[in-house]
Amino acid sequence: MFRRRETVPFSFVAAPEAEAESFRSNVAPPPRERPSASQLAGRALIGLTLAAGLAGALLFGLPAMESGQTPGNTQQSEATERR
């Protein structure tokens, strides 16, 4: 197959890169809007809910992670072994 190649002027290829490096804007972005009181309260409630959920999971999860060998369980197992 025959492919036709057209030459591209070097200035056309290099100009956008050189221009981007030297471009500086004198326009400042608009200032950020401050969150309202209801937005701040909502964020605080979400944070407290997440913290309470993690604390609750820890409180309920720790007893489940114990080995399960309590003095009551060991006495019963010893009594069944003696019979």
C-alpha positions in Angstrom: 0.0 0.0 0.0 1.1 3.5 -0.8 1.0 6.0 2.1 1.3 9.7 1.4 3.3 11.6 4.0 2.8 15.3 4.3 5.5 17.3 6.0 4.5 19.3 9.0 6.3 22.5 9.7 8.5 22.4 12.7 7.1 25.6 14.1 3.7 24.1 14.1 4.8 21.1 16.2 7.0 22.9 18.7 5.0 26.1 19.2 2.3 24.7 21.6 4.9 23.1 23.9 7.1 26.2 24.0 4.0 28.4 24.5 2.7 26.2 27.3 6.0 26.5 29.2 6.2 30.2 29.0 2.5 31.0 29.6 1.6 32.6 32.9 -1.9 33.7 33.7 -2.6 36.9 35.7 -6.2 35.7 36.4 -6.7 34.4 39.9 -9.2 31.6 40.5 -12.3 32.6 42.4 -12.1 32.1 46.2 -13.4 28.9 47.6 -16.9 29.0 49.1 -17.0 28.6 52.8 -19.2 25.7 54.0 -22.4 26.7 55.7 -23.3 25.9 59.2 -25.6 23.0 58.1 -22.8 21.5 56.0 -20.4 21.7 58.9 -23.0 20.1 61.2 -23.7 17.4 58.6 -20.0 16.6 58.3 -19.6 16.4 62.1 -22.6 14.1 62.4 -21.2 11.8 59.7 -17.8 11.7 61.5 -19.4 11.0 64.8 -21.5 8.2 63.3 -18.5 6.6 61.7 -16.5 6.8 65.0 -19.4 5.4 67.0 -19.7 2.5 64.4 -16.0 1.7 64.7 -16.1 1.8 68.5 -19.3 -0.4 68.6 -17.7 -2.9 66.2 -14.6 -3.0 68.4 -16.7 -3.5 71.6 -18.8 -6.3 70.1 -15.9 -7.9 68.2 -13.5 -8.2 71.1 -15.5 -10.8 73.0 -16.0 -12.8 69.9 -12.2 -12.9 69.3 -11.4 -14.3 72.7 -10.2 -17.9 72.9 -13.4 -19.0 74.7 -11.6 -20.7 77.6 -13.3 -19.3 80.7 -13.0 -20.9 84.1 -16.5 -22.3 83.8 -15.7 -24.1 80.5 -12.5 -25.7 81.8 -14.2 -27.1 84.9 -16.9 -28.7 82.9 -14.4 -30.2 80.5 -12.5 -31.6 83.4 -15.6 -33.1 84.9 -16.5 -34.8 81.7 -13.0 -36.2 81.4 -13.1 -37.8 84.9 -16.3 -39.8 84.1 
